[in-house]
Amino acid sequence: MLNFIIFLVTIMLLTCLTQTYALTRARRIFTYSHDTAVVSGFVIIFILVLFVNTGLIAMTVRGIGFGGVDSEIRQVMSIVYFSLVTGIAWFSFVLLFSQLLEKYYSRAPELGNKSPGSSSTVSDGNFPEKCGAHVSRRVFLKWTAAAGFVSAGGIGAVGLAEAYGQFSKEEFDVYHPSLWGLSSSLKVIQITDLHYGWFFGDEQLERLVKNINSLDADIFVITGDLFHSPYTPVETAIPILKKLKKRPLGNYAILGNHEYFVGYRRSIRAIRAAGLTHFGDDWITLRKDSATIDLGCLDDPLRDWTFDKDWDLIKNFKSKMPRGQGLKFVLCHRPAVLPLASRAGFDLTLSGHVHGGQMIVPIPGTDLEFSPARIKSKYTHGWYADGSSKMYLNRGAGMIYVPWRINCPPEISVFNLKHGEKYAIVGDDNKIKRSV
């Protein structure tokens, strides 16, 4: 891991140097010209190239993995495609930016040297000396493009290593007044979003099952997206999932949105054949010692939710909720359920769906963290609260779009439910997130 960090830092420094060189040249032009058209053109081109090529990266890498390709081959192909397309994206930006500079110099010769008999245009492939250009455009493009390719490969390799590295165990103590009858903690293991059959194959599933079986627990749950698509060979996952240790209070699974892509009945058959319990949109009452836990399993509805209004399925689900004083403990794939769960009176919800954005960036000087998932979801990872209701959002075990994670390792969550006078959470990362 240390080698990867050193490599990444080196590549990042090289990239920063080339970017600084380009931006310094741009600043000198802007200083001389005060031409808002040039500045605006630069910004627009940058945004367009970034947007278009980000889409190309996602589509290109997402195209890998169908047809039952061997896991190792898929991993190698993924890093090659990621490096290639990202390198092309970087080169495209540098080329367009260079052309923008050339156009500007061509129509503003007064910025160049005005020695007799000389021309300040860039027909010879060199930028004017007055703007600090001492290197030919060809050399500049060559080294900047090389930096882009090397950076893409380095960052892709680091992200791939983390994505297929060790599963991170996140463990929390959850205290609640309704658990007064427990003589010892009730332990729950959660995994989510494996997307088996995409960038997560037999080897990864075997390793995950081995990790889970090494942990003691009373309940084991999967909160959706166990399988990925209609092309997923779900039958090959069944023998591996059957190796999961049977827990005293049960092994449960709910459906995520991708189970509907796989096929509703096909997914449920595979889940039950693997020895997991599925009873969608209903409740079961579990007991340990004298404590009662009302477990609710809410399948994904496969449609967008109206976040500020009660959703009909939630109303029906709530109507089935046991009337006792037990902990109201709910499994739901999408974290958008939290405000609805709060209004319905659910105490604790476990969720998934957004993968933590597969990248988490700490914001210096604060306890905030940014994730790309924030673009589509106000919930990204970790703990959230709405009123007296709390939700934990697992980062997931598998991947979507790209086989790549940065500071967002695949996760196994463990919750030790205990009696306490107040509802409280204690753990390494027990802060209630307010992600930006």
KOLNU-525309 format. One line per 8 residues: their letters; for each residue x, y, z of N, C-alpha, C. Coordinates in steps of 0.2 Angstrom, whole numbers, plus 5000, padded with zeros to 4 digits. Atoms other than C-alpha are relative to their C-alpha. Example, Ala and Ser with C-alpha at 12.3 -4.5 7.8 and 13.67 -1.06 7.14 Angstrom:
AS> 5004:4994:5000:5062:4978:5039:5004:5006:5000; 4996:4994:4999:5068:4995:5036:4996:5005:5003;
This chain:
MLNFIIFL> 5004:4994:5000:5000:5000:5000:5004:5006:5000; 4996:4994:5000:5014:5012:5004:5003:5002:4993; 4998:4999:5007:5021:5009:4986:4995:5004:4996; 5006:4997:5004:5004:5014:4979:5000:5007:5002; 5000:4993:4997:5004:5030:4990:5005:5004:4997; 4995:4997:5003:5021:5035:4984:5000:5001:4993; 5001:4999:5007:5017:5032:4966:4995:5005:4999; 5005:4996:5001:5001:5041:4967:5002:5008:5002;
VTIMLLTC> 4998:4993:4998:5009:5057:4976:5005:5002:4994; 4995:4998:5006:5023:5057:4962:4996:5002:4994; 5004:4999:5006:5010:5056:4948:4996:5007:5001; 5004:4994:4999:4999:5069:4956:5005:5007:5000; 4995:4994:5000:5015:5081:4958:5001:5002:4993; 4998:4999:5007:5019:5078:4940:4994:5004:4996; 5006:4997:5003:5001:5082:4934:4999:5007:5002; 5001:4993:4998:5000:5098:4945:5005:5004:4997;
LTQTYALT> 4995:4996:5004:5017:5104:4937:4997:5002:4993; 5002:4998:5007:5010:5103:4920:4994:5004:5000; 5006:4996:4999:4993:5110:4925:5002:5007:5002; 4998:4993:4998:5002:5125:4933:5003:5003:4995; 4996:4997:5006:5013:5128:4918:4994:5002:4995; 5005:4997:5005:4997:5129:4907:4996:5005:5003; 5004:4994:4997:4987:5140:4919:5004:5006:5001; 4996:4994:5000:5002:5151:4921:5000:5004:4993;
RARRIFTY> 5000:4997:5007:5003:5154:4902:4993:5003:4999; 5007:4997:5001:4984:5157:4902:4999:5006:5004; 5001:4994:4995:4985:5169:4917:5004:5006:4996; 4997:4994:5003:4998:5180:4907:4996:5002:4994; 5004:4998:5005:4987:5180:4892:4994:5005:5002; 5006:4996:4998:4972:5186:4902:5002:5006:5003; 4997:4994:4997:4983:5199:4911:5001:5005:4995; 4999:4996:5005:4988:5206:4895:4994:5002:4996;
SHDTAVVS> 5005:4999:5005:4972:5205:4886:4993:5003:5003; 5006:4998:4997:4958:5207:4899:4994:4998:4995; 5005:5002:5005:4948:5198:4886:4995:4995:5003; 5005:5005:4997:4932:5190:4894:4998:4994:4995; 5002:5006:5005:4929:5180:4878:5005:4995:5001; 4995:5005:4999:4945:5171:4880:4999:4996:5006; 5001:5004:4994:4942:5167:4898:4994:4996:5000; 5006:5004:5000:4924:5162:4895:5001:4994:4996;
GFVIIFIL> 4998:5006:5004:4930:5151:4881:5003:4994:5003; 4996:5004:4997:4943:5143:4891:4995:4996:5005; 5004:5003:4995:4930:5139:4905:4995:4995:4997; 5005:5004:5004:4917:5133:4893:5003:4993:4997; 4996:5006:5003:4929:5121:4884:5001:4995:5006; 4998:5005:4994:4935:5114:4901:4994:4996:5002; 5006:5004:4997:4918:5110:4907:4997:4995:4995; 5002:5004:5005:4912:5103:4891:5004:4993:4999;
VLFVNTGL> 4996:5005:5001:4927:5092:4889:5000:4995:5006; 5001:5004:4994:4926:5086:4907:4994:4996:5000; 5006:5003:5000:4908:5082:4905:4999:4994:4995; 5000:5005:5005:4909:5073:4889:5004:4994:5001; 4995:5005:4999:4924:5063:4893:4999:4996:5007; 5002:5004:4994:4918:5058:4911:4994:4995:4998; 5005:5004:5002:4903:5051:4902:5003:4994:4996; 4997:5006:5004:4914:5041:4890:5004:4995:5004;
IAMTVRGI> 4997:5005:4996:4924:5034:4904:4995:4995:5003; 5006:5004:4997:4908:5028:4913:4998:4995:4995; 5003:5004:5005:4901:5021:4897:5005:4994:4998; 4995:5004:5003:4917:5013:4891:5002:4994:5005; 4998:5005:4995:4922:5004:4908:4993:4996:5001; 5007:5004:4998:4903:4999:4911:4999:4995:4995; 5001:5005:5006:4904:4990:4894:5004:4994:5001; 4996:5006:4998:4916:4978:4902:4996:4995:5005;
GFGGVDSE> 5003:5004:4995:4910:4963:4911:4994:4995:4998; 5006:5004:5003:4895:4956:4901:5003:4993:4997; 4998:5006:5004:4896:4938:4894:5005:4995:5004; 4997:5005:4996:4904:4929:4909:5008:5000:4999; 4993:4999:5001:4922:4936:4906:5003:4998:5007; 4997:5003:4994:4934:4928:4919:5002:5007:5004; 4999:4995:4995:4937:4939:4934:5006:5004:4999; 4993:4997:5001:4956:4942:4932:5000:5004:4994;
IRQVMSIV> 5000:4996:5006:4954:4947:4914:4996:5006:5000; 5004:4994:4999:4940:4959:4918:5004:5005:5003; 4996:4995:4996:4951:4967:4931:5005:5004:4995; 4995:4997:5004:4965:4970:4919:4997:5004:4994; 5003:4996:5005:4954:4976:4905:4997:5006:5003; 5003:4994:4997:4946:4988:4917:5005:5005:5001; 4995:4995:4999:4962:4996:4921:5003:5003:4994; 4997:4998:5007:4968:4997:4903:4995:5005:4997;
YFSLVTGI> 5005:4995:5003:4951:5005:4897:5000:5007:5004; 5000:4994:4996:4951:5017:4912:5006:5005:4998; 4994:4996:5001:4969:5023:4909:4999:5003:4993; 5000:4998:5007:4966:5024:4890:4995:5006:4999; 5005:4995:5001:4950:5034:4890:5001:5006:5004; 4999:4994:4996:4955:5045:4904:5006:5004:4997; 4994:4997:5004:4972:5049:4895:4997:5004:4994; 5003:4997:5005:4962:5053:4880:4996:5006:5002;
AWFSFVLL> 5004:4994:4997:4951:5065:4890:5005:5005:5001; 4995:4995:4998:4966:5074:4897:5003:5003:4994; 4997:4998:5006:4974:5075:4880:4996:5005:4996; 5005:4996:5004:4958:5082:4872:5000:5007:5003; 5000:4993:4997:4958:5096:4885:5006:5004:4998; 4994:4996:5001:4976:5101:4883:5000:5002:4992; 5000:4999:5007:4974:5100:4864:4995:5006:4998; 5004:4994:5001:4959:5112:4864:5002:5006:5003;
FSQLLEKY> 4997:4994:4997:4967:5123:4876:5005:5003:4996; 4995:4997:5004:4982:5125:4866:4997:5003:4993; 5003:4997:5006:4971:5128:4850:4997:5007:5002; 5003:4993:4998:4962:5142:4860:5006:5005:5001; 4995:4995:4999:4979:5150:4864:5003:5002:4993; 4997:4999:5007:4985:5148:4846:4995:5005:4996; 5005:4995:5003:4969:5157:4840:5000:5007:5002; 4999:4993:4997:4971:5171:4852:5006:5003:4998;
YSRAPELG> 4994:4997:5002:4989:5174:4847:4999:5002:4993; 5001:4999:5007:4984:5173:4829:4997:5007:4999; 5004:4994:5001:4972:5187:4831:5002:5006:5004; 4997:4995:4996:4982:5197:4843:5007:5001:5000; 4993:5000:5001:4999:5199:4836:5004:5005:5004; 4996:4995:4996:5003:5214:4847:5002:4998:5006; 4997:5003:4993:5006:5203:4862:5007:4997:4999; 4994:5004:5002:5021:5195:4853:5006:5005:5000;
NKSPGSSS> 4994:4996:5002:5038:5202:4849:4999:5004:4994; 5001:4996:5006:5038:5216:4837:5006:5002:4997; 4994:4998:5003:5055:5216:4831:4999:5000:4992; 5001:4999:5007:5057:5221:4813:5001:4994:4996; 4999:5006:5004:5054:5208:4800:4998:4994:5003; 5002:5006:4996:5047:5196:4813:4993:5000:5000; 5007:5001:4999:5030:5189:4815:4999:4997:5007; 5002:5002:4993:5022:5186:4832:4995:4995:5000;
TVSDGNFP> 5005:5005:5000:5010:5173:4826:5003:4993:5002; 4997:5006:4998:5012:5155:4830:5001:4995:4994; 5000:5004:5006:5014:5148:4813:5006:4995:5000; 4994:5004:4999:5031:5141:4818:4999:4995:5005; 5002:5005:4995:5023:5131:4832:5003:5002:5007; 4998:4997:4993:5030:5143:4846:4996:5005:5002; 5003:4995:4997:5021:5154:4857:5004:5006:5001; 4996:4994:4999:5026:5172:4859:5004:5001:5006;
EKCGAHVS> 4995:4999:4995:5041:5176:4870:4997:5004:5006; 5002:4995:4995:5032:5190:4879:4995:4997:5005; 5005:5004:4995:5019:5178:4887:5004:4994:5003; 4996:5005:4996:5033:5167:4894:5000:4994:4997; 4999:5007:5003:5033:5153:4882:5007:4999:4997; 4993:5002:5003:5050:5145:4879:5000:4993:4998; 5000:5007:5002:5044:5128:4874:4995:5000:4994; 5005:5001:5006:5036:5123:4857:4994:4997:5002;
RRVFLKWT> 5007:5003:4998:5018:5118:4857:5000:4993:5000; 4999:5007:5001:5023:5101:4851:5003:4997:5006; 4997:5003:4994:5034:5098:4866:4995:5000:5006; 5005:4999:4995:5021:5105:4878:4995:4995:5000; 5006:5005:5001:5007:5094:4871:5003:4993:5002; 4997:5006:4999:5019:5079:4871:5000:4998:5008; 4998:5002:4993:5024:5080:4890:4993:5001:5004; 5006:4999:4996:5007:5086:4896:4995:4993:4999;
AAAGFVSA> 5004:5006:5001:4998:5071:4887:5003:4994:5003; 4997:5006:4997:5011:5059:4894:4998:5000:5007; 5001:4999:4993:5008:5066:4911:4992:4998:5002; 5007:5002:4999:4989:5063:4909:4999:4993:5000; 5001:5007:5001:4991:5045:4903:5003:4997:5007; 4997:5003:4994:5003:5041:4918:4996:5001:5006; 5004:4998:4995:4992:5050:4930:4993:4995:5000; 5006:5005:5000:4976:5040:4924:5002:4993:5002;
GGIGAVGL> 4998:5007:4999:4986:5024:4925:5001:4999:5008; 4999:5000:4993:4992:5028:4943:4994:5000:5004; 5006:4999:4996:4976:5034:4950:4995:4994:4999; 5004:5006:5002:4967:5019:4941:5002:4994:5004; 4997:5005:4996:4979:5007:4949:4998:5000:5007; 5001:4999:4993:4977:5014:4966:4992:4998:5002; 5007:5001:4999:4958:5014:4965:4998:4993:4999; 5001:5007:5001:4958:4996:4958:5002:4996:5006;
AEAYGQFS> 4997:5004:4995:4969:4990:4972:4995:5001:5007; 5004:4999:4995:4957:4998:4985:4993:4996:4999; 5007:5003:5001:4941:4991:4977:5001:4993:5001; 4999:5008:4999:4948:4973:4977:5004:4999:5006; 4996:5001:4994:4957:4975:4993:4996:4997:5006; 5004:5003:4994:4952:4970:5011:4994:5004:5001; 5007:4997:4998:4934:4973:5017:5001:5003:5006; 5000:4996:4994:4933:4986:5030:4994:4999:5005;
KEEFDVYH> 5005:5002:4995:4924:4981:5046:4998:5007:5004; 5002:4994:4996:4914:4996:5053:4996:4997:5006; 5004:5003:4994:4908:4992:5071:4997:5005:5004; 5003:4995:4995:4896:5002:5082:4996:4997:5005; 5005:5002:4995:4887:5000:5098:4994:5005:5000; 5006:4996:5000:4869:5006:5097:4996:4998:5006; 5004:5001:4994:4860:5009:5113:4993:5003:4999; 5007:4997:5001:4841:5011:5114:4996:4997:5006;
PSLWGLSS> 5003:5002:4994:4829:5011:5129:4995:4994:4999; 5005:5005:5001:4817:4998:5121:5004:4993:5000; 4996:5006:5000:4831:4985:5122:5001:4998:5008; 4999:5001:4993:4829:4984:5141:5001:4992:5002; 5000:5007:4998:4827:4965:5141:5007:4996:4998; 4994:5004:5002:4845:4960:5134:5005:4999:5006; 4995:5001:4995:4857:4952:5145:5007:5001:4997; 4993:4998:5004:4871:4954:5132:4998:5003:4993;
SLKVIQIT> 5001:4997:5006:4872:4963:5116:4997:4996:4994; 5003:5003:5006:4862:4958:5100:5004:5002:4994; 4996:4998:5005:4874:4958:5086:4997:4999:4993; 5003:5000:5006:4869:4962:5068:5006:5001:4995; 4995:4999:5005:4880:4960:5052:4996:5002:4994; 5004:4998:5006:4875:4970:5037:5005:5001:4994; 4996:4998:5006:4882:4970:5019:4995:5002:4995; 5004:4997:5005:4875:4978:5003:5003:5001:4994;
DLHYGWFF> 4997:4998:5006:4877:4981:4985:5006:4996:4998; 4994:5004:5002:4888:4967:4980:5000:5000:4992; 5000:5000:5008:4882:4968:4961:5004:4994:4997; 4997:5006:5002:4887:4950:4959:4999:4999:4992; 5001:5001:5007:4891:4947:4940:5002:5006:4996; 4998:4994:5003:4897:4964:4937:5008:5001:5001; 4993:5000:4999:4914:4969:4944:5002:4996:5006; 5000:5004:4994:4911:4956:4958:4999:4993:4998;
GDEQLERL> 5001:5007:5002:4914:4938:4954:5000:4995:5006; 4999:5005:4996:4916:4921:4962:5005:5001:5006; 4994:4999:4995:4933:4925:4970:4998:5005:5005; 5001:4995:4995:4927:4941:4978:4994:4997:5005; 5005:5003:4996:4911:4932:4984:5002:4995:5005; 4998:5005:4995:4920:4918:4992:5004:5003:5006; 4996:4997:4995:4932:4930:5001:4995:5004:5005; 5005:4997:4996:4917:4940:5007:4997:4996:5005;
VKNINSLD> 5003:5005:4996:4908:4925:5014:5005:4998:5005; 4995:5002:4995:4924:4919:5023:5001:5006:5005; 4999:4994:4995:4926:4937:5031:4994:5000:5005; 5007:5000:4996:4907:4936:5037:5000:4995:5005; 5000:5006:4995:4909:4919:5044:5005:5000:5005; 4996:4999:4995:4923:4924:5054:4998:5004:5006; 5003:4995:4995:4912:4936:5064:4994:4996:5003; 5006:5002:4997:4899:4931:5077:4995:5005:5000;
ADIFVITG> 5006:4996:5000:4882:4938:5076:4993:4996:5001; 5006:5003:4999:4864:4935:5080:4995:5000:4993; 5004:4999:5006:4857:4942:5063:5005:5002:4995; 4996:4998:5006:4864:4943:5046:4995:5003:4995; 5005:4997:5005:4856:4955:5033:5004:5002:4993; 4998:4997:5007:4859:4960:5014:4995:5005:4998; 5005:4994:5002:4851:4977:5010:5000:5001:4993; 5001:4998:5007:4849:4975:4991:5005:5000:4996;
DLFHSPYT> 4995:5000:5005:4858:4974:4975:5005:4994:5001; 4996:5005:5000:4865:4957:4978:5002:4998:4993; 4999:5002:5007:4864:4953:4959:5000:5007:4996; 4999:4994:5004:4867:4965:4945:4995:5001:4994; 5004:4998:5007:4858:4963:4928:4997:4993:4998; 5003:5006:5003:4849:4951:4917:5005:4995:4998; 4994:5004:5003:4866:4944:4911:5003:4996:5006; 4997:5003:4994:4871:4939:4929:4998:4993:5001;
PVETAIPI> 5001:5008:4998:4873:4920:4932:4998:4999:5007; 5001:5000:4993:4864:4921:4948:5000:4993:5003; 4999:5007:4998:4864:4902:4949:5007:4998:5003; 4993:5002:4998:4883:4901:4951:5001:5003:5007; 4998:4997:4993:4882:4912:4967:4996:4996:5005; 5004:5004:4995:4870:4900:4976:5004:4996:5004; 4995:5005:4996:4883:4887:4981:5004:5004:5005; 4996:4996:4996:4894:4901:4988:4996:5003:5006;
LKKLKKRP> 5004:4997:4995:4880:4910:4997:4998:4995:5005; 5002:5006:4995:4875:4893:5005:5005:4999:5006; 4994:5001:4995:4892:4893:5014:4999:5005:5006; 5001:4995:4994:4886:4908:5025:4997:4997:5006; 5001:5003:4994:4885:4904:5043:4992:5001:5002; 5007:4999:4998:4867:4902:5049:5000:5003:5007; 5000:4996:4994:4863:4915:5063:4994:4998:5004; 5006:5002:4996:4852:4911:5078:4993:5004:4999;
LGNYAILG> 5006:4996:5002:4839:4925:5073:4999:5000:4993; 5001:5000:5007:4841:4922:5055:5004:5004:4995; 4996:4997:5006:4849:4927:5038:4995:5003:4995; 5005:4997:5004:4839:4940:5028:5002:5004:4994; 4998:4996:5006:4839:4949:5011:4994:5003:4998; 5005:4996:5004:4829:4962:5003:5002:5002:4993; 4999:4999:5007:4827:4967:4985:5002:5008:4999; 4999:4994:5002:4836:4982:4978:4998:5001:4993;
NHEYFVGY> 5002:4998:5007:4833:4991:4961:5003:4995:4995; 4997:5004:5005:4845:4979:4952:4997:4993:5000; 5003:5007:5000:4836:4963:4958:4994:5000:4995; 5006:4999:5005:4821:4970:4947:5003:4999:4993; 4996:5001:5007:4834:4971:4932:5001:4993:4999; 4998:5007:5001:4839:4953:4935:4994:4996:4999; 5006:5003:5000:4821:4948:4937:4997:4999:5007; 5003:5000:4993:4809:4949:4952:5000:4993:5002;
RRSIRAIR> 5001:5007:4998:4805:4930:4953:5007:4997:5000; 4994:5003:5001:4822:4925:4947:5004:5001:5006; 4996:4998:4994:4830:4935:4961:4998:4997:5007; 5002:5003:4994:4819:4929:4975:5001:4992:5000; 4999:5007:5001:4821:4911:4969:5008:4998:5002; 4993:5001:4999:4840:4913:4970:5002:5001:5007; 4999:4998:4993:4840:4922:4987:4997:4994:5005; 5003:5005:4995:4829:4908:4995:5004:4993:4999;
AAGLTHFG> 4996:5006:5001:4839:4894:4987:5007:5000:5003; 4993:4999:4996:4855:4902:4995:4999:4999:5007; 5001:5001:4993:4847:4899:5012:4998:5007:5004; 5002:4993:4997:4842:4918:5015:4992:5000:5000; 5007:4999:4999:4825:4923:5021:4998:5007:4996; 5003:4994:5003:4815:4935:5010:4992:5000:5001; 5007:4999:4999:4798:4941:5015:4998:5008:4999; 5000:4993:5002:4796:4958:5006:4994:5004:5003;
DDWITLRK> 5006:4995:4998:4786:4973:5013:4996:4997:5006; 5004:5003:4994:4782:4964:5030:5005:5000:5006; 4996:5000:4993:4788:4962:5048:5000:4993:5003; 4999:5007:4996:4794:4948:5059:5003:5003:5007; 4998:4999:4993:4796:4949:5078:5005:4995:5002; 4995:5005:4997:4812:4942:5085:5001:5002:5007; 4999:4999:4993:4817:4939:5103:5006:4997:5002; 4994:5002:4996:4833:4938:5113:4999:5001:5007;
DSATIDLG> 5001:5000:4993:4832:4935:5131:4993:5003:5001; 5007:4997:4999:4817:4947:5136:4999:5005:4996; 5001:4995:5004:4820:4959:5123:4997:4998:4993; 5004:5001:5006:4809:4961:5107:5003:5005:4995; 4998:4996:5006:4815:4967:5090:4995:4999:4994; 5004:5000:5006:4803:4971:5076:5003:5001:4994; 4996:4999:5006:4812:4968:5060:4995:5001:4994; 5004:4998:5006:4804:4976:5044:5004:5000:4994;
CLDDPLRD> 4996:5001:5006:4810:4971:5027:4996:5004:4994; 5003:4996:5005:4806:4984:5014:5003:5000:4993; 4997:5000:5007:4809:4980:4995:5000:5006:4997; 5000:4994:5004:4814:4993:4983:4994:5000:4995; 5006:4999:5004:4799:5000:4973:5002:5001:4993; 4998:4999:5007:4809:5003:4957:4997:5006:4997; 5002:4994:5003:4803:5020:4955:5002:5006:5004; 4998:4994:4996:4808:5038:4960:4995:5001:5006;
WTFDKDWD> 5004:4999:4995:4801:5042:4977:4999:5008:5001; 5002:4993:4998:4792:5059:4982:5003:5001:5007; 4996:5000:4994:4804:5063:4996:4996:5004:5006; 5004:4996:4995:4792:5076:5005:4993:4998:5001; 5007:5002:4998:4776:5066:5005:5000:4993:5001; 5000:5008:4998:4771:5049:5012:4999:4996:4994; 5001:5004:5005:4773:5036:5000:4996:4994:5001; 5005:5005:4999:4759:5023:4998:5002:4994:5003;
LIKNFKSK> 4997:5006:4998:4770:5008:5001:5002:5001:5007; 4998:4999:4993:4777:5016:5017:4993:5000:5005; 5006:5000:4996:4759:5018:5023:4997:4993:5001; 5002:5007:4999:4754:5000:5020:5005:4996:5004; 4995:5004:4996:4771:4994:5027:4999:5002:5008; 5001:4998:4993:4768:5005:5043:4994:4997:5003; 5006:5003:4997:4750:4998:5045:5001:4992:5002; 4999:5007:4998:4758:4980:5047:5005:5000:5006;
MPRGQGLK> 4995:5000:4995:4770:4986:5060:4998:4998:5007; 5002:5002:4994:4769:4977:5076:4999:5005:5005; 5002:4994:4996:4761:4987:5090:5004:5000:5007; 4996:5001:4994:4773:4981:5104:5005:5006:5001; 4995:4995:4998:4787:4991:5112:5007:4999:4998; 4993:5003:5003:4801:4982:5103:5003:5006:4996; 4997:4996:5005:4814:4991:5093:4998:4999:4993; 5002:5000:5007:4808:4996:5076:5006:5000:4995;
FVLCHRPA> 4994:5001:5004:4822:4990:5065:4998:4998:4993; 5002:5000:5007:4820:4992:5046:5006:4999:4995; 4995:5001:5005:4830:4986:5031:4997:5003:4994; 5002:4997:5007:4828:4997:5015:5006:5002:4996; 4994:4999:5005:4839:4998:5000:5002:5007:4999; 4999:4993:5001:4837:5017:4997:5000:5004:5006; 4999:4995:4994:4843:5030:5010:4995:5005:5000; 5006:4995:5000:4829:5042:5004:4994:4998:5004;
VLPLASRA> 5005:5002:4996:4818:5032:5015:5000:5004:5007; 5000:4998:4993:4824:5041:5031:4995:5005:5002; 5005:4995:4997:4812:5056:5032:4993:4996:5001; 5006:5004:4999:4798:5044:5029:5000:4995:5006; 4999:5004:4995:4805:5032:5041:4999:5003:5007; 5000:4996:4994:4806:5046:5054:4992:5001:5002; 5007:4999:4999:4787:5050:5051:4996:4994:5002; 5004:5006:4999:4782:5032:5052:5002:4997:5007;
GFDLTLSG> 4998:5002:4993:4791:5030:5069:5005:4994:5000; 4995:5005:5000:4805:5018:5064:5006:5002:5004; 4995:4998:4996:4819:5018:5076:5007:5000:4996; 4993:5001:5003:4834:5011:5066:4999:4997:4993; 5000:5002:5007:4836:5009:5047:5007:4999:4997; 4994:5002:5003:4850:5000:5038:4999:5001:4992; 5001:4998:5007:4852:5006:5020:5007:4999:4995; 4994:5001:5005:4864:5005:5004:4999:5005:4994;
HVHGGQMI> 5002:4997:5006:4862:5010:4986:5005:5004:4997; 4996:4995:5004:4874:5024:4983:5008:4999:5001; 4993:5002:5000:4891:5015:4987:5005:5005:5003; 4995:4995:4997:4898:5030:4996:5003:5004:4994; 4998:4997:5006:4900:5037:4978:5007:4997:4998; 4993:5004:5001:4916:5025:4978:5006:5005:5001; 4995:4996:4998:4926:5040:4983:4998:5005:5005; 5002:4996:4994:4926:5050:4999:5006:5005:5001;
VPIPGTDL> 4995:4995:4999:4936:5067:5001:4999:5003:5006; 5001:4996:4994:4938:5074:5018:5001:5007:4999; 4999:4993:5001:4936:5093:5019:5004:5002:5006; 4995:4998:4995:4951:5100:5029:4997:5005:5005; 5002:4995:4995:4947:5109:5045:4993:4999:5003; 5007:5002:4998:4929:5101:5047:5000:4993:5001; 5002:5007:4999:4921:5085:5051:4996:4997:4994; 5004:5002:5006:4913:5085:5034:5004:4996:4995;
EFSPARIK> 4997:5004:5005:4916:5074:5019:4996:5000:4994; 5004:5000:5006:4912:5075:5001:5001:4994:4996; 5000:5006:5004:4907:5061:4990:4996:5002:4993; 5003:4999:5007:4902:5061:4971:4992:4998:5001; 5007:5002:4999:4886:5052:4977:4995:5006:5002; 5004:4994:4998:4880:5069:4984:4997:5003:4994; 5003:4997:5006:4876:5074:4966:4993:4998:4999; 5007:5003:5001:4861:5062:4966:4997:4999:5007;
SKYTHGWY> 5003:5002:4993:4858:5059:4985:5003:5004:5005; 4998:4996:4995:4858:5070:5000:5004:4995:5006; 4997:5005:4996:4864:5054:5009:5005:4996:4996; 4994:5003:5003:4881:5046:5005:5003:4994:5003; 4997:5006:4996:4888:5035:5019:5000:5002:5007; 5000:4999:4993:4888:5033:5037:4994:5001:5004; 5006:4999:4996:4876:5039:5050:4996:5006:4999; 5004:4994:5001:4861:5051:5048:4994:4999:5005;
ADGSSKMY> 5005:5000:4995:4847:5056:5059:4994:5005:4997; 5006:4996:5002:4829:5063:5056:4996:5000:5006; 5004:5001:4994:4820:5067:5072:5004:4995:5005; 4997:5005:4996:4822:5052:5083:5002:4994:4997; 4998:5006:5004:4825:5040:5069:5007:5001:4997; 4993:5000:5002:4843:5035:5064:5001:4995:4994; 4998:5005:5006:4850:5027:5048:5007:4999:4999; 4993:5001:5002:4866:5019:5044:5000:4998:4992;
LNRGAGMI> 5000:5001:5008:4871:5020:5025:5007:4996:4999; 4994:5004:5001:4884:5006:5021:5003:5002:4993; 4996:4998:5006:4897:5010:5007:4999:4994:4995; 5001:5005:5005:4893:4993:4999:5007:4996:4999; 4995:5005:5001:4904:4978:4994:5003:5000:4993; 4998:5000:5008:4904:4979:4975:5000:5007:4998; 4999:4993:5004:4905:4993:4962:4995:5000:4995; 5004:4999:5006:4895:5001:4949:5004:5005:4995;
YVPWRINC> 4997:4996:5005:4901:5010:4933:5007:4999:4999; 4993:5001:5000:4920:5008:4937:5002:4996:5006; 4997:5004:4995:4930:4995:4947:5005:5004:5004; 4996:4995:4998:4937:5009:4957:4998:5003:5006; 5002:4997:4994:4937:5016:4975:5006:5004:5003; 4994:4996:4997:4947:5030:4983:4997:5002:5007; 5002:4998:4993:4946:5032:5002:4993:4998:5002; 5007:5002:4999:4930:5022:5002:5000:4992:4999;
PPEISVFN> 4999:5008:5001:4934:5003:5004:4994:4997:5001; 5006:5004:4999:4921:4990:5003:4999:4998:5007; 5002:4999:4993:4912:4988:5019:4996:4994:5002; 5004:5004:4996:4905:4975:5032:4999:5004:5006; 5002:4996:4994:4895:4984:5045:4998:4995:5006; 5002:5004:4994:4893:4977:5063:4997:5004:5005; 5004:4996:4995:4880:4983:5075:4999:4996:5006; 5001:5003:4994:4880:4979:5093:4994:5003:5004;
LKHGEKYA> 5006:4996:4997:4862:4983:5100:5000:4998:5007; 4999:5001:4993:4862:4986:5118:4994:5004:5003; 5005:4996:4997:4850:4993:5131:5004:5006:5003; 4997:4994:4997:4853:5011:5136:4994:5005:5002; 5005:4995:4998:4843:5025:5145:4998:5005:4994; 5001:4995:5006:4845:5036:5129:5002:4996:4994; 4998:5002:5007:4846:5032:5110:5007:5003:4999; 4993:4998:5001:4865:5033:5107:5004:4995:4996;
IVGDDNKI> 4996:5004:5004:4878:5027:5095:5007:5001:5002; 4993:5000:4998:4896:5023:5100:5004:4996:4995; 4996:5004:5005:4910:5018:5087:5005:5005:4998; 4994:4996:5003:4925:5024:5077:4997:5006:4996; 5003:4995:5004:4914:5034:5066:4993:5002:5002; 5006:5000:4998:4899:5038:5076:4996:5007:4999; 5003:4993:5001:4896:5056:5071:4994:5000:4995; 5006:4999:5004:4879:5060:5063:5002:5004:4994;
KRSV> 4997:4996:5006:4885:5065:5045:4995:5006:4998; 5003:4994:5004:4880:5082:5037:5004:5001:4994; 4996:4999:5006:4888:5079:5021:4998:5006:4995; 5002:4994:5004:4890:5094:5009:4999:4997:4993;
